[in-house]
Each structure stands twice: as C-alpha cells, then as structure tokens.
C-alpha cells in the first residue's frame, strides 16, 4: 500500500534502475498473506561519483525517506551509519543500537517485543568478580535474575504469633509473596517444565558456545558475564547475540490462529547499514548474519540493505541496479544449494547503480512506502464483536445453510457449500466434502474421492517440479443431488461417468515423466448445481469467487442437462469469463448463451437428420410416431433439449410425422402394439423405464422399430433399472460416443490408434476406475460419457500446453506463472487447435466453425439392444453418421453385422 504523500524531489537525481530497485524493495517488504519470504542481504555499491552532486544521487538517503515518511503504518526500520560510530564500537554495541531503534513504538503498530536478546545482553553487563567463591557468584546471579523478572517485596519474617486465622492468612500471604515466586523461578531456569521458562530453555538448545557443557542455564549464564566470557571465542559470543536477536524477530512475526494481533505485522523490518566496506564493522555484521542463517538453518524476517563504495569480497561482481528483479530471482533459485553448502555469499545480492545514466525522479515524485493494512479480522475489538455476532446467530444460520454431509471443512481444501432447498450446492476439491451421501450412490462418491486424491498427487508433483510444469484447474459442474432413489439403485450414472472421464485425463497427466516440464498437471473441482441444474446460478456465483481467487481455474466441464436453468448458468459463466466445455449438451442453439461455450457432442439437428435417414434408408418406413417427456416438475419450454428435439422432428419429418404426443406416467400405449413404422421416444431418460413398462402390455406384438434419443443412453448405463425392464421390446438408441465403447477401443488398439489405445490403457488400470473397464477378464463397459468428458478435459489441457510452449515456460529456471494465461486465451487456443484438421477425440473428430460452439460433422451412432434386461451383452452399433478420424463430408453408413 502506498500513500498520497510524495517524497520531496529537490536536487535528487536517481541512478538508473532506482525505480526498479524501489519496486523490488516494496515487494520484499510486503508480507504475504500466507507463508513468509526469506529476505536477502542487499549490498548497494555506490557509483564512482560524489553522492551529493553526481548523477547517481545518495540512494541511502532516498531509502531513508522511502521508509521513514510513510503515513500511519510505517515499516519498522533502523539506520546504522558505520562511519558515524564512535571509536571502539563493536558488534554488541551495534546490536544494542539496533534493538533500541526497533523497540520504539513509532511505526503505527504494536512495538516489537524482545525477550531473548535483552537477557543475553543483560548477562554480558553483569560482573561476578566481587564474589568470594563460585557458590557466592551463582547466588548473586540468581538474585539478580529474580530481581530482573520483577521487584520483590520486603523480606518479611514467617509469622509466628496471633490467633490461628491470622497466622494462617499471614502464612499464605508470605508463601504467595516469597516462597512461590522462588519455586516458580527455580522451575523456570531448570528447563524441566514445558510451560515455564521457554526463553531460558532456548539458550540451552541453540548451538553457540556449546551450552550443553554448562549442564544448566545458570551455568551457561555465568559464562556470559563479564570476566567469565574472556575465555570464549568472541565470534561465537557475537553469533549468540545475533541469533537471540533474530529469534525475537521470528517470534514477533510468528502467526498464530488464536492471536489476531500476530497478523497485523504486514511489513518486514529493515536494517539500513551505511558506509559499509570490506573488513569494517558493518561488513562483520553482514557476514555474521549470513553465517547465523546458514548455521542455524532458521529463517528470519529481517531485510538488510547495506551500502558501501566497493562490493563485498564474497561476491565481487555486482548486478546493475536496473536488473534488480532478475538478480533477486537468480538469487532465490540458487539459495537452497548455496545455503546447503554454507557459502559465505549465500544471502548476498550485490547491486551497483550506473553512474553514467541518471535522471530526475518519475513525474509526480516517488511515493514513500507504507505497510499494507492488516486483514480486517485482525483489527482490535473486531474479532470479539464478530465472535459475539456469530455466536448469537450461528445456531439458526447453520441449521438453514449446512446439514449432515454439507458443511465447510476446517481441515483445508477449497470448499464452499450451502444447503439450498435441502440440496448441498457448491464446490469442493477435497475429500473433506464429498457430494451425495444417499444410499446406493457409493460409485459417485468413490470417483469423487479418487479425483480428490489425484488432486493432492498433482499438487505434490507440481511442487517437486519447482512449479515448472503448467498447472490448471477445471471445474466439473453437474447434477449430483436431488434424484429419488432406492437404496440399491445408482441414480447418477451419467454424472459418475463424466467424473470418471475427467479423472482419467487427470490420471494420464500424472503418468507423464517427472522431467516433462511441458506436460500439464490437472486439478479438478467438483461442483453441484442441484437437481435439473435448478440451483446452478448459486453454484456459479461461488465459482466466480473461486476463479477470482485462484488464477489456475481455466474452465468448466459438464452441465449435464440442456434446460433454461443451464442457459442462465451459461450466460453467467460467460459474464465472469469462464469457458464451458459440455460433453453431452446438444440442444440446438444453446451456444447462443455464451461466446465461450463449446460442446463436444453433435447438436439435436444432426440427431434428427440421422434418425430420419435411418428410418428412410434402413427401416424403409414412412410413418413416424413421437412421444416426448420433459421430466418431473419441468415444462417443454423449460426443457431446451426436448423442446428443440421435438421442433426439429416436426420440421424434418413434416407429414410423415403422424403422431406427436406427450407421454406421462400411467398412460397406456396399447395403440402402438404391432406398429410397423418408427416409434421414436423423444424424452428424458428418467421416464423411459415407465415408457417400456407401458409397452409390456403388447406381449408378443410389440412395436417393430422402437428408437430412443440420446438421453436413453443414461438409462441403458444403469444396470439396476434395466434388470427389471421388459424383455419383449428391442431398443435402438442414439449414441454420442460409440467409438468409445470397449469393442471399438479394442479394435482401435489392434490398428494401433495411439489416442484410443492410450485411453484404453488408462481405463484398464487397477488404480483408477472402480471397477476397471474393458478388461478381458472383467468386461465391465466403459460408459458412453467417460470418453466425452475425457475429450473435453484434454482439449483444454492441450491448449494450455500449447500456450505454455509458446511462452517458453520450460526454459532454464523458468517457473509456470498461472497469471501468464487467462481462460479467454485458452478458449481461443482450443478453437485455433481445432480449426482445419480438428481435435482427434476418443469419441470422434471435433471441429468447430468460426462462429459457433457446436461441432461440425461430429460422430453419432445408433446402438441396438435386443433384450434390455441383458446387461452383460454389449450394445451393437447398427448405423452411424459423421467423421471419426479425419475431416470429410458428412456421410451415414450402415454397420455390417458381426461375421459379415
């Protein structure tokens, strides 16, 4: 945060790069909201000119104003001018001056409190030379230490007279005033009681002056007193003092959740050392600071800026001041290795202004630095007020917002959920919140838990790669709650399959080589929009906040149903700038709701065209009966999928459409018995079971050609529903991913189709899907939507990898910065990659025209099941349209029966 007050310009002439250096300094001073930085030792080499008249100006004077003129919350800082120190000044004297300056309550925040350093410095000022023997010296030191803890009362005698009550009360008072403090002090200095004497115990656990040789703290304290420490190495004494000083700073900047005041320190303390030269006292202090950091392995918050006429001998080659950012980045990458080797220059960053290039300060002057405002919840009195308000309203509010299986997690992860009309709406990337705890939905929960485990694995791989690999987050937004189910019925097969497809993409990326810096890593956030996406607007509002906070979020996959609620969600996602890749949405013109929308499946218009061609060319029928449904509590106007499908059928079939009616549960269908035309079901899968049961009355005279729309594949993927279905009616239904069935995948593997062979390998793995798919010994079907969701996810992944390659992110020491790309750029890259030859998806070639989110000539097929209850028999493809692997004119073909 900066203030409106400007630094006086006067005769200041800034050296080249001063603005860049002050920008780096401001970033180093700002304390991150999470974690902490490791501040370097900055050594500024003055240009070879007069600092008062030369073009370089006095940079240290500028730094004093930069740090000291901020309004309200200033940076805690101290200034030590080595040239102005009196003769005989040593390191302890410098530390005393530094302690004095940083202890002042003059920076607009609570003053820094020191416990370890003042005790060490106090001990160095004590003299025990007047003691007759060692025991007398120890006793004198104990008395002084006790007096230092606080004044003692007069040494009253133990009461010996008076009545019983008076004697007892005086005895208790004497114990409280004299005996108890003495016992507490002895326990504290003993170091044996965990709660007491932590600062005494620290001296016995640190490494300087071999404290274990003294056995107790009192013995160690004696060695620090005047006279006794003459036998100690001065360098070790100085390091002990400095280590104690830095330990106090570490504790002052430690963040503890139960102490909001710890979070008010938003800027690191600074030490400005002027007129430092090799070998002088300032250089000794800089060297000692680097040694203590290397030898203790502890980080501290102190940022040191030293200035001198020549560079330090440890690092004689300075960087130009204008390259301060690059120098800092190079130092931060080399620090772990330099620190491990305990190099003398491990913490040094040496910079030199260019005296030949200088000029006036920026227009309007330079602004002094002020410490950022602390988090609102850390301000005084506010936490208490908030706590009271939360306690007052918490019970009622929690009862309406959260419930069993729907609650924010206190253990980490990105989770935001709330209870809306009895459904848990929101998002989660952690197993702390798994959606849907209804009986029978174990498979849905299992795939979520697999995704969340792979989220942790992806983050660990990214950390081990030192953030070199591209890293992105995709959100799965679907319907994960709200269906009425039996205890043994899996009612969310489609959602489970789409999650399995995304988990497969995530798994494939985790299997890339650890050295493949160009290979992306995928994190998946699972979001619930409620039954029929009725609460998608609330879920999208939460996702908007997530996208603002997490720049790795690059898109949304899913949405499941084409309804007006889905269209509203698309418009809102478009507003916040998040692309949507829908594996199965197919309502005509639904892409008009978002310029960032891309669907993987063919639109309803293509489905209608294929069904019409199948009826005329294969079935050779001219008459068609159509029944439609739109699901529970939904109208035809609200159901965009069914509405546009029915409209397309009416326009395409014209007079050949001889019956178009809505079917509702309980209506008889005996009128269709023996019908030899096309009987087309244009409704939702949830009513298809009832539709089949109504046809059971036909007995041995069922309709000849029952064809279902692509929603029926959700019913066909549900073994629990199919097991009780009538077996007298063969069903042909539309498939959007016939190329992703086990049979098609094995055939692709035989002809060495790399994309589909890899996909088959992943879904057969024993540590991914439960159960594994398409194994010869366990031929569990893969599920139509698995490949569609896999294709949707991998399109985004490949687009990001392409952008990363063009950004040269995998160069030496180059880390992936999520802010280097945005969701809109990724959407544009998906379109660019899919132009021309298209994207070779597992479920067919994916190509988009320039002005539409609907794919061109996307593969569609008709699958046939002779007996619906026979779940062990895989459906047979009988007809298909569209492109499989290469761009070609739209064509439809009959699939020969096996053996022909």
KOLLODREN-709228 format. One record per residue (C-alpha): y, x, z. Coordinates in pm, whole numbers, plus 32768, in hexadecimal, padded with zeros to 4 digits. Layout:
BEGIN
YXZ/...
END
This chain:
BEGIN
800080008000/815A80817FB2/82AB800E802E/83E97FC57F74/849D80EB8016/84C082117F28/84C083827F6D/861B84197F40/863284CE7DF6/875185BF7E3E/870F870A7D94/859486DA7D96/84EE87587C5F/837F870D7C5A/828188087BDC/81A487997ABE/808D86C27B44/813A86697C8C/812484F77C3D/7FAF85177BF1/7F7D85DC7D32/803384DA7E04/7F5F83CC7D60/7E2184897DC2/7EA984BD7F20/7EF1834A7F42/7D8C82F67EDC/7CFE83F37FD2/7DD4836880EA/7D6A820080B8/7C3681BE8185/7B2B80F280CD/7AD07FA1815E/796580158160/78EF817381AE/79C982A681C9/7A3683C480ED/7A038537812C/7B6685C2811A/7B8E871B807B/7C67884080E3/7D8188437FE2/7E2A89957FB1/7F6E898C7EE7/7FE18AD27E4B/815A8ADC7E21/81E08B3F7CCC/82818C947CAA/83E38C0C7CCD/84DC8BC57DDE/84648A807E79/85C98A0D7EB0/86518A517D55/85298A877C6E/849489787B97/836C89467C7C/843188C77DA3/83B188CE7F0A/827188027EEF/822D88148065/8382878180B2/8333866B7FBD/81E6862F806F/8297861681C0/837685058136/825384628081/8191844081C8/82AA841F82C2/8393831C822A/82A681F78200/831180B682A6/824F801083C1/80F080A483A0/81118217835E/7FFD83118328/7FA383D18467/800B8532840F/8070867E84A4/813487A18412/80EF890A8473/81CF8A1883DD/81158B5E8410/824B8C3083C5/83098B8084DD/82008BBA85E9/82638CA58708/81C78DFB8719/80768DFC87C3/801C8C9A875A/7EA68C6C8738/7DB88B5D86C1/7DAF8AA98816/7F2A8A978811/7F278A0686B0/7E2A88FF871A/7EFF88A38849/802988698765/7F5287A28672/7EC886D28792/8027868E8814/80A6861486C3/7F7D85358673/7F77849D87D2/80D2840A87AB/80EA82918791/81D882B1866C/8116823F853C/812680C5855C/7FC480A485E5/7F0480F28722/7F1882618776/7DEF83468747/7D398384888C/7C8F84CF88D6/7B85850C89E0/7ABD863E8980/7BD08727890C/7CBA86F38A3A/7B98873F8B24/7B4088808A6C/7CAD88ED8A60/7CDC88958BD1/7BB089688C32/7C408A928B75/7D778A798C50/7CB48A7E8D97/7C8B8BBF8E5C/7B808BF28F64/7BDF8D5B8FB2/7C4E8D069115/7AF78C869177/7A3B8D659269/78E88D3291CA/78448C6D90B6/77FC8B409196/796A8B2A91FC/79CF8B3B908C/78DD8A269031/795D894C9150/7AC7898790E8/7A7589298F81/79C587EA8FF5/7AF4878490C5/7BE187C08FA1/7B0586FF8EB1/7AF985DA8FA1/7C7085E48FD4/7C9C85EC8E5B/7BD884A68E3F/7CD183FE8F2B/7D8384349077/7CB1840E91AB/7D20836192E6/7D558414942C/7C1C849E94CD/7BF8839295D3/7AEF83C796DC/79BF82EA96EE/7A1681C497D6/797781E5992D/7A1580D99A0A/7A727F669A1B/79A77E2A9A05/787C7E0E991B/79317D549805/7A507E4E9805/79647F779802/78987EEB96E1/79CC7E96960F/7A667FEE964D/791B809395F8/79027FD394AE/7A6B802B945C/7A2A819A94A6/78F5819893C9/79B480F692AB/7AD981E692C4/7A22832E9303/78A8833492F9/7869825C91C3/7961831490DE/78C5845D9146/776883E190F4/77DC83518FA9/7885849A8F4F/774D85648FA1/7678847A8ECC/777084948DAF/777A86108DA2/760186248DCB/75D185888C71/749B84CF8CE6/7525836C8CE1/755782EC8B7B/7681820C8BC5/774883048C96/77EC84488C2A/77BA84378AB5/78CD85358A76/783386278B71/76E385F98AC8/778086408974/77E187A189E1/767987EB8A3E/75F5876C88EF/76E988148802/768E896D877F/77A88A5E87D3/77968B5788F5/76218B0C8926/765489FB8A2D/74E089E88A85/74FF8B408B26/75D98AA18C32/74D789938C8F/75E5889F8D0E/773D88398C9A/77E088D38DCE/774A8A248D75/77C38A038C10/791E89988C88/79388AD38D5F/79028BAB8C2A/7A378B0E8B8A/7B238B598CA9/7C178C7E8CA5/7B6C8DC78CF1/7A0D8D438CC2/7A328D0E8B4D/7A978E798B10/792A8EBC8ACE/79108DB089C2/79538DE08850/7AB68D688804/7A458CD586B8/79438C00876C/7A458B888867/7B338B28874F/7A208A6D8697/79C689B287D5/7B3089428801/7B4D88DA8695/79FC8828869E/7A69876687D5/7BB2870D872B/7AFD868F85F4/7A0185CE86C8/7B21850E8765/7BA184B8860A/7A43844B859F/7A2A836086C7/7B8A82DD8695/7B2F8285852C/79D881F98579/79B3808B8514/78F87FAC8602/78C47E3B85AF/790C7DCC8711/7A5D7E82871C/7B537DF98618/7C557EFC8683/7B7C800C85E2/7BBD7F6D848E/7D377F8984AF/7D3180FB8457/7D5D80DB82DF/7DE18238828F/7D4D838D82DD/7E10848683B4/7EB585AA8301/7F06870F8367/801387C0829B/7FF6893B82C0/811B89F8822B/81418B6B81DC/7FCF8BB481E5/7F608D02815D/7E158DBC815A/7DCB8E4982B0/7EE18D9D8370/7EB18C96847E/7EC08B71838C/7DAF8C0782B5/7CDB8C4283EC/7CFD8AD18449/7C9C8A6382E8/7B708B4D82ED/7B028AD18443/7B1B896883D3/7A3A89AB82A8/79448A6B8382/792E89538484/78EE884F8377/77E0892682D8/77388990841B/7737883F84CB/76EB87708397/77DC8668841B/78EB85C08352/7A44858383E3/7B7584C0836D/7C7985DB8374/7D1F86248225/7DBF877F821E/7ECC87E58123/7F228957813C/80318A058072/80628B748032/80DA8C707F34/7F818CEC7ECF/7E2C8C467EB6/7D228C7D7FC3/7C348D9F7F88/7B0B8CAF7F9B/7B7E8BF67E61/7C7B8CCB7DA4/7C848BFB7C61/7D5B8AC47C95/7D5E898E7BBC/7EA389147B22/7F4A880E7BF8/7F46871D7AD3/7DC8872C7ADA/7DB286C97C49/7CD0859D7C01/7BE0866D7B32/7BDC87827C36/7B8F86897D4A/7A7785E97C80/79DF873D7C37/79F5879B7DA7/795686587E22/782C86877D3A/77F987F27D9F/782F87B87F15/76C9875E7F7D/763A889E7EE9/775B89797F62/773D88E080B9/75C9891B80C6/76008A898070/771C8A9D8170/780B8B338076/79598B978108/7A0E8ADC7FF1/793789A1800C/7A5788C3807E/7B7689677FC1/7C2D88D07E99/7D3989C57E23/7E5789477D4A/7F8289F87CB1/80BA894F7C26/813089D47AD9/82858A6E7B17/82D78A6D79A5/82CD88F5798D/839788207A79/847A86FB7A6F/852185EC7B37/845484F07BF8/83E583B27B49/84E882AF7AFB/853981F07C37/84C3830D7D13/837C83487DC5/830F824F7ECA/829682C2801E/8133826F8082/80EC81688188/7F9981228220/7EF57FE9818D/7EFA7EAF825B/7DC07E83832E/7CCE7D6582EB/7D557C1A8365/7C377BED8456/7C867D34850A/7DE67CD28572/7E2E7C9D86E0/7DEC7B488772/7D707AC18626/7BFD7B048666/7C0F7A4B87AE/7CC17924870F/7BCA791885F0/7AA4792F86E0/7B26780987A9/7B5A773A866E/7A01779185EC/795E77388736/7A1775EE8741/79B2758085E1/787B765385A6/777075608614/77E2743B853F/783B75138415/76F375D28412/7632748E841F/76D5741382DC/76E8755F8223/75A3760E827D/744775A382D5/72E5762782F1/72A6771081CD/74177710816E/74F077FA8236/75BA79388201/75087A77825C/757E7B588377/749D7C7082F8/754D7CCC81B5/753B7C768046/76267BAB7F70/75E87A467FDF/76C779127FCF/762A77BD8008/768576668088/75D6751A80B6/764C741A7FB4/75AF72C07FC5/747B73548067/7452746E7F66/748B75E07FA8/758B76437EA0/760977A47E68/758178FD7E19/74B57A167EB1/74437B757E56/73757BAC7F8F/72327B2E8026/73047ABD814E/73497983807E/723479007F9D/727277AF7EFC/718A76867F2B/70A7766F8058/6FFB752E7FE1/6E7D75217FF5/6DCE758D7EB7/6EE7766D7E39/6E4B77B67EA3/6E5478407D3F/6FCA78047D26/700878B67E6E/6F1D79D37E10/6FD97A2D7CD2/71267A247D8C/709B7B137E90/701C7BF77D78/71777BFB7CDC/721C7C487E28/71297D667E6A/71767DF27D10/72E97DCF7D5E/72BA7EC17E7E/71ED7FAA7DA2/72F77FA67C8F/74097FFA7D89/733B81197E16/72FA81A67CB9/746D818A7C6B/74C782467DA7/73C783567D5A/7458837A7BFD/75AC83B97CA0/762E82817BEE/75F483197A96/752D81F47A08/75DF80B77995/75BA7FA77A9A/75EE7E347A61/75BA7CE97B11/75467BAA7A67/754F7A597B15/7438795F7AE2/74D078047B09/73D576E97B09/734975B57BB2/728676327CDC/728B75017DC1/728F73877DB5/714973207D0C/705A72397DBC/6F0B72E97DDB/6DB572C97E71/6D4473D17F67/6C5874627E5F/6D3F743E7D32/6E0A75547C94/6F40749D7C1F/701E75BC7BAD/6F41765F7AA7/705A769579AB/714377337AA8/7029780C7B29/6FD7788079C6/714178D7797A/715779A07ABB/70127A4D7A5B/70AA7AAA790B/71DA7B4679B4/70F97BF47AB2/70337C86798E/71727D1378F3/71D27DA57A43/70777E3B7A6E/707D7ED87912/71C67F887960/713F800B7AAA/701E80A979EC/710D81817921/710782F87965/71DA836F7A8A/7289845E799C/72EC834F78A2/745B833F78FC/749F825077DC/73A4814B7854/7442802D7913/73D87F9D7A61/73E07E287AA4/742D7D647BDF/73EE7BED7BD9/74A77AEB7CA9/73F3799C7CC6/74D8786B7CD0/748976FA7D02/755575E67C5D/748674CA7CEE/73BD73B57C4D/742473787AE2/7537747E7B1C/760273787BD7/769874797CC1/76C775897BBE/784175797BE5/782375E07D54/772B76F47D00/781177767BEB/7937777F7CDD/786B78627DC0/780579397C98/797279607C35/79B37A017D87/78827ADE7D5B/78F87B527C04/7A4F7BA87C8F/79B87C767DA8/789B7D177CE5/78FC7DAE7B95/778F7DE67B36/77667C6D7AF9/77627C4F797E/76C47B01792C/760279C87984/74A6796C7909/740478157928/74A976BD7956/735C76117900/73D674B47896/74D574497790/75A073487851/770F72F87884/76FE73B079D2/767F74E07916/779C74C1781C/789774BE793C/77F475F479CD/780E769E7878/798076517862/79BA76DC79BE/78ED78167977/79B87844783A/7AF778257906/7A91793979F6/7A1B7A1378D4/78A27A1C790A/77BC7A0D77D8/7695791E77E5/75477960773B/747578267743/7302785B7700/72B076EB76B8/73EE76187697/73F275767540/74DB7448753F/759F744C73FC/770274D77419/76E2752E7589/77727682752A/78C375D474FA/78EC75DE7676/7903775B7689/796D786B759B/788D7954766A/7753787F7642/761978F5758D/74D278377583/738378D57537/72D4779B74B6/730F76DA7378/73F375A8738F/737274437385/73D974257218/72D3752B71BE/71CF74787293/7212732D71E5/71F873D57091/70A9747470E9/7015732F7172/70847276703A/6FEB737F6F55/6EA67375701C/6E9371FA6FFE/6ED171F86E88/6E1C73346E16/6CF6734A6F07/6CB971F06F9C/6D2571436E59/6DBD701D6F17/6F006F626ED3/6F266E8B700A/6F9D6F11715A/6FB76E7572B3/70946F2573B2/70A16EED752B/71A16F9E75FF/71DD6FD17774/72F27087782F/726070C17987/72AF702C7ADA/74136FB87B1E/748D703179CD/75156F78789F/74F26FCE7731/766270317728/762E71247847/74F071BB77B4/7575728D7693/741C730B7633/738171B47603/74C3711E757A/74F1721C7463/737B721C7418/737A70A073EA/74B770AD7316/741A71BA723B/72DC70F0720B/73A16FBC71A5/746C708070A6/73457143701D/7240702F7006/731F6F0F6FA1/724D6DDF6F35/71086E976F84/71616E7070F5/70D16D17712D/70DC6D0E72A9/71CD6DB9739B/71B36D487505/71E56DC67667/70A56DE5772E/70AA6DAA78A5/6F9C6DD379A9/6EB56CA379B4/6EEF6C35784C/6DB06BF97784/6D756CA67635/6C526BDC75AA/6D2A6B967478/6CF36D027415/6B776CF77425/6AE56D6072D7/6C3E6DAC7245/6C036E9B711F/6D6B6F0D70F3/6E27701371BE/6E516FB2732C/6F60709A73AF/6FB470C4751F/712471287537/714B712876B0/713B71FC77E6/6FFC72A0785F/701271F179AF/6FBD70A1790C/6EB971217817/6D9C70FE790F/6DEA6F8B7935/6E096F6C77BB/6CA96FFA778F/6C1F6F15789C/6CB36DEC77E8/6BF46E5476AD/6AAF6E5E7772/6A8F6CE77739/6A4C6D3075C9/68F36DB27628/683E6E2774F0/695B6DBA740C/6A806E99746D/6BA46EE17383/6B3C6FD57274/6C5E70CB7282/6D0D70F373D4/6E14720773C7/6EF0726A74EE/703D731E74F2/706374787587/70A373EA76E3/6F31738E76E8/6ED874FF7701/6F5074EF786B/6E4973E478A8/6D3E74A977ED/6D8775DA78C6/6D3775127A01/6BBE75187A43/6BDE742B7B6B/6C7373167A95/6B8D734E796C/6A4E73407A3A/6A7D71CB7A7B/6AFB7171791D/6A2E70937830/69557154773F/6946705C7626/6A9370B77582/6ABD720874D0/6C1F728F74F3/6CE973647406/6E3073E97493/6F5274C87432/6F4A763074AB/7071771F74AF/6F9D784F74FC/6E507837744C/6E6C79A973FB/6E6179F07571/6D10795375BC/6BE87A2B7621/6B3E79FD74CF/6C777A5D740E/6CBC7B8774EF/6B5C7C1174C7/6B7A7BEE734F/6CC77CA6735B/6C267DBB7428/6B137DE07322/6C157E107211/6CDA7F0472EF/6E0D7E2F7321/6EC07F0A7420/6FA67E0374BB/6E997CFD74F5/6D927E007557/6E797E857669/6EBC7D2376E3/6D447CE176F2/6D117E2177BA/6E187DBC78BB/6D957C5A78F4/6C327CE1791C/6C9F7DD57A2E/6C097D9B7B83/6D4D7DD37C42/6E347CDC7B93/6DD17B737B4F/6CE87AB07C31/6BF17A807B97/6C077B7E7A79/6C0C7ADE7921/6B337AFD77EA/6A2E7BE17886/68DB7BD277D8/682C7B997924/692B7A9979A1/69C879EC7871/6AE479487931/6BE478C7782F/6D2F797B7823/6E0F78477816/6F0177F876FF/7045784077B6/6FDF79987833/701D7A3C76E1/715C797476A4/71FA79E277EE/717E7B4577B1/722C7B49765E/736E7ABE76F1/73757BC97801/731C7CEB771E/742C7C8E7622/75327CC37730/74887E0177A9/747C7E9C764E/75E77E3F7611/76507EEE7752/7583802476FB/762B803075A8/7784801C7645/772581267743/76B182127630/77FB81EA757C/78B4823176C0/77EA837576E1/779583137843/766183F57848/77278535781F/771C864D7922/778385D77A7C/77EE848779EE/77A483567AC1/778F81F07A4F/78C6812E7AAD/788C7FB37AA8/79FE7F817A64/79DD80337915/79587EF67871/79927D8578A7/78C37C4C785F/798F7BEE772B/79527D457691/77DD7D2476D1/77DA7BCE7627/788A7C6574F9/778D7D8074EE/766A7C8874F5/76FE7BDB73C5/773A7D287316/75D47D9B734E/75487C4D72D6/760E7C467193/75517C9D7057/73E97CEC70B4/73FD7C347201/73577C78734F/71D97C9A7344/717D7BB17462/701F7B7674E0/70457A03748C/70D57A467332/71FD7AE17282/73507A867319/74847A7D7238/75D579D6726E/76DB796F7170/783E79ED71B2/78C4789F7232/77A1780A72F6/76C878477425/759A77A17381/749C788A72DE/7453787A7168/72F0783570ED/725F78647249/70E778417259/705D76EB72BA/6EF2767B72BB/6E15755272FC/6CF2758673EC/6BCA74977409/6AF174417534/69BD736C74EF/6983730E765B/6AAB73217747/69DC73497889/692C747B77F9/6A1F757A788C/693476A1784B/6950767C76D1/6A83771B7638/6B4F763F7549/6B24768373D6/6C4D76C072F1/6C3E75D471C5/6D9575F37125/6ECA76CD713A/702676FF70A8/7125781870BC/7123799370C0/702F7A5C7191/708F7BC97159/71807BF57037/72A37B316FA2/72277A456E97/727878EB6E10/720A77CF6EEF/70A477716E9B/6F97769F6F3C/6E2276D56F20/6CDD76426F94/6C1377297073/6AAA77416FFB/69A576D870F6/68E277F77196/67C5786F70BA/686178056F72/
END
